[in-house]
């Protein structure tokens, strides 16, 4: 069952409480999203490590409830 956009945002907010988060439903099917996350948790980390933190926050939902997630991550300027 696909994950609702509001649920995805809530999960990411739980993992990154200080973050600026923007979610776009790319296909309108609740299965393909783009997430832009700006969080101090990413400061000094490589892009790969930032994405690993996002996947960890999703707690195994990738590949199940969530089929595709394009990520843009960064630390605040």
Backbone as a chain_set.jsonl record, in Angstrom:
{"seq": "XXXXXXXXXXXXXXXXXXXXXXXXXXXXXXXXXXXXXXXXXXXXXXXXXXXXXXXXXXXXXXXXXXXXXXXXXXXXX", "coords": {"N": [[0.844, -1.18, 0.0], [0.645, 2.197, -0.897], [2.352, 5.068, 0.519], [1.051, 7.91, 2.143], [1.501, 11.362, 1.273], [1.473, 13.206, 3.406], [1.985, 11.486, 5.535], [4.552, 10.6, 4.903], [5.949, 13.01, 5.15], [5.559, 13.457, 7.908], [6.986, 11.301, 9.01], [9.583, 11.922, 8.174], [9.888, 14.38, 9.479], [9.878, 13.52, 12.092], [12.304, 12.183, 12.165], [14.037, 14.253, 11.553], [13.751, 16.78, 13.241], [14.406, 19.531, 13.196], [14.351, 20.278, 10.596], [13.883, 21.826, 7.359], [11.483, 20.843, 5.224], [10.387, 19.7, 2.106], [8.033, 18.103, 0.185], [7.296, 16.488, -2.848], [4.881, 14.92, -4.844], [5.688, 13.004, -7.37], [4.48, 11.45, -9.394], [1.824, 11.384, -8.836], [0.789, 9.167, -7.675], [1.284, 8.384, -5.097], [3.491, 6.885, -4.719], [5.878, 7.636, -5.776], [8.093, 9.95, -4.916], [9.619, 13.187, -4.371], [11.912, 14.51, -2.177], [12.987, 17.331, -0.452], [15.297, 18.154, 1.865], [16.503, 20.124, 4.384], [18.716, 20.196, 6.87], [20.342, 20.578, 10.025], [21.484, 18.277, 10.885], [22.851, 17.215, 8.786], [25.192, 18.553, 8.513], [28.535, 18.802, 7.556], [28.612, 16.243, 6.533], [28.966, 13.741, 3.952], [27.159, 13.586, 0.818], [26.24, 10.998, 0.337], [26.24, 9.908, 2.938], [24.352, 11.603, 4.126], [22.046, 10.832, 2.736], [21.905, 8.191, 3.588], [21.197, 8.606, 6.261], [18.613, 9.605, 5.906], [17.325, 7.36, 4.765], [17.55, 5.639, 6.957], [15.879, 6.953, 8.762], [13.484, 6.423, 7.558], [12.923, 3.877, 8.267], [12.898, 1.214, 7.012], [10.875, 1.444, 5.102], [11.409, 2.023, 2.447], [11.202, 0.612, -0.759], [9.1, -0.912, -0.006], [6.37, 0.234, 1.247], [7.063, 2.614, 0.131], [8.041, 3.303, -3.008], [9.766, 4.845, -4.715], [12.077, 7.436, -4.119], [13.307, 10.487, -4.661], [16.038, 12.299, -3.593], [17.042, 15.411, -2.216], [19.377, 16.748, -0.294], [20.735, 18.81, 2.287], [22.769, 20.867, 4.449], [21.863, 23.672, 6.524], [22.633, 26.939, 5.233]], "CA": [[0.0, 0.0, 0.0], [1.472, 3.403, -0.96], [2.397, 5.936, 1.697], [0.506, 9.234, 1.878], [2.487, 12.433, 1.325], [1.492, 13.757, 4.777], [2.643, 10.492, 6.393], [5.985, 10.655, 4.59], [6.483, 14.219, 5.776], [5.576, 13.252, 9.361], [8.09, 10.378, 9.305], [10.829, 12.664, 8.006], [9.941, 15.381, 10.565], [10.238, 12.787, 13.305], [13.733, 11.895, 12.062], [14.789, 15.508, 11.42], [12.815, 17.761, 13.806], [14.794, 20.916, 12.902], [14.512, 20.403, 9.149], [12.967, 22.398, 6.38], [11.171, 19.682, 4.389], [9.411, 19.896, 1.036], [7.753, 16.823, -0.479], [6.507, 16.558, -4.079], [4.435, 13.632, -5.387], [6.125, 13.125, -8.756], [3.626, 10.753, -10.354], [0.428, 11.453, -8.417], [0.336, 7.826, -7.294], [1.661, 8.081, -3.722], [4.546, 5.877, -4.765], [7.098, 8.255, -6.313], [8.206, 11.267, -4.303], [10.877, 13.916, -4.277], [11.993, 15.178, -0.879], [14.086, 18.275, -0.227], [15.455, 18.218, 3.32], [17.616, 20.956, 4.842], [18.804, 19.909, 8.3], [21.671, 20.703, 10.641], [22.003, 16.911, 11.065], [23.668, 16.888, 7.622], [26.388, 19.405, 8.491], [29.822, 18.121, 7.493], [28.48, 14.872, 6.033], [28.9, 13.559, 2.5], [25.808, 13.394, 0.288], [25.894, 9.588, 0.564], [25.913, 9.741, 4.369], [23.087, 12.303, 4.342], [20.974, 9.977, 2.215], [21.811, 7.04, 4.5], [20.422, 9.04, 7.433], [17.203, 9.688, 5.503], [16.821, 5.981, 4.656], [17.42, 5.112, 8.321], [14.682, 7.572, 9.341], [12.304, 5.796, 6.931], [12.744, 2.612, 8.984], [12.566, 0.054, 6.187], [9.729, 1.66, 4.205], [11.859, 2.06, 1.045], [11.045, -0.671, -1.437], [7.829, -1.501, 0.415], [5.344, 1.275, 1.149], [7.608, 3.716, -0.663], [8.748, 2.69, -4.131], [10.853, 5.677, -5.227], [12.25, 8.697, -3.428], [14.444, 11.299, -5.115], [16.439, 13.107, -2.438], [17.92, 16.582, -2.226], [19.675, 16.998, 1.113], [21.799, 19.773, 2.563], [22.778, 21.537, 5.747], [21.547, 25.1, 6.344], [23.779, 27.773, 4.811]], "C": [[0.896, 1.253, 0.0], [1.369, 4.24, 0.314], [1.869, 7.327, 1.31], [1.595, 10.295, 2.052], [2.605, 13.007, 2.736], [2.187, 12.794, 5.738], [4.148, 10.488, 6.163], [6.613, 11.88, 5.25], [6.572, 14.059, 7.29], [6.729, 12.342, 9.777], [9.428, 11.122, 9.225], [10.985, 13.736, 9.084], [10.342, 14.737, 11.889], [11.748, 12.524, 13.32], [14.603, 13.147, 12.051], [13.915, 16.662, 11.911], [13.13, 19.215, 13.448], [14.709, 21.25, 11.419], [13.446, 21.249, 8.473], [12.736, 21.268, 5.379], [10.12, 20.064, 3.357], [9.264, 18.575, 0.303], [6.918, 17.091, -1.729], [6.155, 15.137, -4.502], [4.673, 13.699, -6.892], [5.164, 12.517, -9.772], [2.144, 10.815, -9.988], [-0.122, 10.123, -7.927], [0.684, 7.452, -5.855], [2.801, 7.087, -3.624], [5.894, 6.446, -5.2], [7.168, 9.695, -5.814], [9.579, 11.865, -4.512], [10.839, 14.633, -2.939], [13.22, 16.084, -0.854], [14.157, 18.495, 1.279], [16.697, 19.05, 3.635], [17.654, 20.813, 6.361], [20.228, 20.084, 8.804], [22.292, 19.328, 10.889], [22.951, 16.525, 9.928], [24.99, 17.643, 7.584], [27.662, 18.56, 8.526], [29.78, 16.703, 6.947], [28.458, 14.836, 4.511], [27.439, 13.363, 2.092], [25.342, 11.951, 0.532], [25.482, 9.373, 2.017], [24.592, 10.438, 4.713], [21.915, 11.425, 3.91], [20.807, 8.73, 3.078], [21.004, 7.4, 5.748], [18.933, 9.13, 7.112], [16.611, 8.279, 5.413], [16.646, 5.346, 6.032], [16.163, 5.674, 8.984], [13.4, 6.955, 8.779], [12.023, 4.394, 7.475], [12.206, 1.473, 8.111], [11.405, 0.24, 5.233], [10.131, 1.724, 2.734], [11.746, 0.667, 0.446], [9.775, -1.393, -1.039], [6.722, -0.484, 0.185], [5.769, 2.39, 0.203], [8.485, 3.136, -1.764], [9.953, 3.516, -4.569], [10.874, 7.008, -4.492], [13.51, 9.382, -3.957], [14.773, 12.246, -3.957], [17.319, 14.282, -2.826], [18.155, 16.895, -0.764], [20.796, 18.01, 1.227], [21.685, 20.268, 3.994], [22.41, 23.002, 5.506], [22.803, 25.891, 6.006], [24.362, 28.53, 5.999]], "O": [[1.812, 1.351, 0.817], [0.412, 4.121, 1.079], [2.219, 7.849, 0.251], [2.497, 10.142, 2.875], [3.712, 13.265, 3.209], [2.895, 13.224, 6.649], [4.927, 10.385, 7.111], [7.69, 11.788, 5.84], [7.558, 14.48, 7.896], [7.378, 12.591, 10.793], [10.289, 10.972, 10.092], [12.097, 13.978, 9.555], [11.052, 15.335, 12.698], [12.391, 12.63, 14.364], [15.757, 13.116, 12.481], [13.395, 17.436, 11.106], [12.223, 20.046, 13.401], [14.969, 22.388, 11.026], [12.309, 21.371, 8.928], [13.683, 20.788, 4.756], [9.1, 20.67, 3.683], [10.252, 17.995, -0.149], [5.942, 17.838, -1.675], [7.015, 14.256, -4.52], [3.937, 14.378, -7.607], [5.047, 13.017, -10.891], [1.299, 10.347, -10.752], [-1.333, 9.957, -7.777], [0.413, 6.329, -5.428], [3.044, 6.514, -2.562], [6.931, 5.809, -5.012], [6.393, 10.55, -6.243], [10.556, 11.17, -4.788], [9.851, 15.286, -2.605], [14.33, 15.67, -1.186], [13.198, 18.963, 1.893], [17.802, 18.721, 3.205], [16.738, 21.252, 7.055], [21.193, 19.778, 8.103], [23.503, 19.227, 11.082], [23.764, 15.614, 10.083], [25.819, 17.394, 6.71], [27.842, 17.717, 9.405], [30.808, 16.028, 6.903], [27.995, 15.774, 3.861], [26.593, 13.019, 2.918], [24.187, 11.718, 0.89], [24.474, 8.719, 2.285], [23.804, 9.918, 5.504], [20.923, 11.294, 4.627], [19.686, 8.262, 3.279], [20.217, 6.589, 6.234], [18.09, 8.777, 7.937], [15.52, 8.031, 5.926], [15.696, 4.595, 6.25], [15.46, 4.951, 9.69], [12.36, 6.962, 9.438], [10.988, 3.803, 7.167], [11.193, 0.852, 8.434], [10.98, -0.729, 4.602], [9.294, 1.504, 1.859], [12.142, -0.325, 1.059], [9.406, -2.386, -1.667], [6.201, -0.353, -0.923], [4.935, 3.026, -0.442], [9.536, 2.554, -1.495], [11.038, 2.972, -4.774], [9.834, 7.629, -4.269], [14.628, 8.92, -3.73], [13.889, 12.908, -3.415], [18.22, 14.16, -3.656], [17.219, 17.273, -0.059], [21.69, 18.069, 0.383], [20.658, 20.111, 4.653], [22.621, 23.52, 4.41], [23.902, 25.548, 6.443], [25.327, 29.279, 5.841]]}, "num_chains": 1, "name": "protein.A"}
